Amino acid sequence: MAGVALEEMVTGTASKPGITLKEMQMQAIMHFIRHRDTIVALPTGYGKSMIYGCLPFLFDSLRGLPSVTSIASVVCPLKTPMVDQTFRFREMGISSAYVGDTSCSRDKFIEGEFQLVFISPESLYSRGSTWTTFIKSDLYQ
């Protein structure tokens, strides 16, 4: 897909959950979908979380799927940002949850009911953790 057409597709797809991308957000997404290593260091309040917030929609659009089936896993070292981001994305209509959220059953994670899943490094890499097996499943690949 040509660069301009891809950017237009990204812009259109991001608007589905109500996200309007800024220039640096667009650059980060374009690098990411072109399989380039991407580090995003932007000021507080710029909207770094919107970059991964629109990824499930973008992945499905790239694959030509009519509904959102993709899941973005976000590794976050602190619980407070996971809780805040989960709440914020839910307000936007993007299904999200964090590992450890007592209001969500483990079955909902296993069945892929969330577009964004926040998980701590400890939960992800704990020896014998069911989350490690779960995040490696076909659903999350």
C-alpha positions in Angstrom: 0.0 0.0 0.0 1.5 3.4 -1.0 2.5 5.8 1.7 -0.2 8.4 1.1 -3.0 5.8 0.8 -1.7 4.1 3.9 -1.7 7.4 5.9 -5.3 8.1 4.7 -6.4 4.6 5.8 -4.7 5.2 9.2 -6.4 8.6 9.6 -9.8 7.1 8.6 -9.5 4.1 10.8 -8.4 6.1 13.8 -11.4 8.3 13.5 -13.7 5.3 14.1 -13.2 5.4 17.8 -13.1 9.2 17.7 -9.3 9.7 17.6 -7.9 12.6 15.6 -4.2 11.9 15.1 -1.5 14.5 15.5 1.6 14.6 13.3 3.9 12.7 15.7 1.3 10.1 16.5 0.9 9.4 12.8 4.6 9.1 12.4 4.9 6.6 15.3 2.0 4.5 13.9 3.5 4.6 10.4 6.8 3.4 11.7 5.2 0.7 13.7 3.0 -0.8 10.9 6.1 -0.8 8.7 7.7 -3.1 11.2 10.3 -0.5 12.4 11.5 -0.3 15.9 9.5 2.6 17.5 10.2 4.6 20.6 7.8 7.4 21.3 9.0 10.2 23.7 6.5 13.0 23.6 5.4 15.6 26.2 2.8 14.8 28.9 -0.7 15.3 27.5 0.4 14.9 23.8 -1.6 11.7 23.4 0.9 8.9 23.4 -1.9 6.5 24.6 -4.0 7.2 21.5 -1.2 5.6 19.4 -1.9 2.2 20.9 -5.6 3.0 21.4 -6.3 2.9 17.7 -4.2 -0.1 16.9 -6.9 -2.8 17.1 -9.0 -0.8 14.6 -6.0 -0.3 12.4 -4.9 -4.0 12.4 -8.4 -5.1 11.4 -8.6 -2.5 8.7 -5.3 -3.6 7.3 -6.5 -7.2 7.3 -9.8 -6.2 5.7 -11.9 -7.3 8.6 -15.3 -5.6 9.0 -15.4 -5.6 12.9 -12.8 -5.2 15.6 -11.2 -8.6 16.5 -7.6 -7.5 17.1 -6.2 -7.0 20.6 -3.4 -4.7 21.6 -1.5 -5.8 24.7 0.1 -2.9 26.6 2.8 -3.6 29.1 2.7 -1.0 31.9 4.9 -1.1 35.0 2.4 0.8 37.3 -1.1 0.0 38.3 -2.5 3.5 38.4 -1.8 4.3 34.8 -3.4 1.0 33.8 -6.5 1.8 35.8 -6.7 5.3 34.4 -6.2 4.3 30.8 -8.7 1.4 31.1 -11.3 3.9 32.4 -10.5 6.5 29.7 -10.6 4.1 26.8 -13.9 2.6 28.1 -15.4 6.1 28.1 -14.4 6.3 24.4 -16.2 3.1 23.7 -13.0 1.0 23.3 -13.3 -2.2 25.3 -10.3 -2.4 27.7 -9.2 -4.0 30.9 -6.1 -4.5 33.0 -4.9 -7.8 34.4 -5.9 -7.7 38.1 -9.2 -5.8 37.4 -11.6 -7.5 39.8 -14.6 -6.4 37.8 -13.5 -8.5 34.9 -13.5 -12.3 34.9 -10.5 -14.2 33.6 -12.8 -15.8 31.0 -13.4 -12.4 29.4 -9.6 -12.1 28.9 -9.4 -15.7 27.6 -12.3 -15.2 25.2 -10.7 -12.0 23.8 -13.5 -9.6 24.8 -11.2 -6.6 25.1 -9.5 -4.5 22.4 -6.9 -3.3 24.8 -5.3 -5.4 27.6 -3.0 -3.7 30.1 -0.6 -6.0 31.9 2.3 -5.4 34.3 5.8 -6.9 33.6 5.4 -8.9 36.8 2.2 -10.5 35.7 3.6 -11.2 32.2 6.8 -12.8 33.3 6.0 -14.4 36.7 7.2 -18.0 36.7 4.2 -20.3 36.3 1.8 -17.4 35.7 -1.3 -18.3 33.8 -1.1 -14.9 32.2 2.2 -15.8 30.5 0.5 -18.8 28.8 -2.6 -16.9 28.1 -0.8 -13.9 26.4 1.2 -16.4 24.2 -2.0 -18.0 23.0 -3.1 -17.8 19.3 -5.7 -15.2 20.2 -3.1 -12.7 21.4 -0.6 -13.3 18.6 
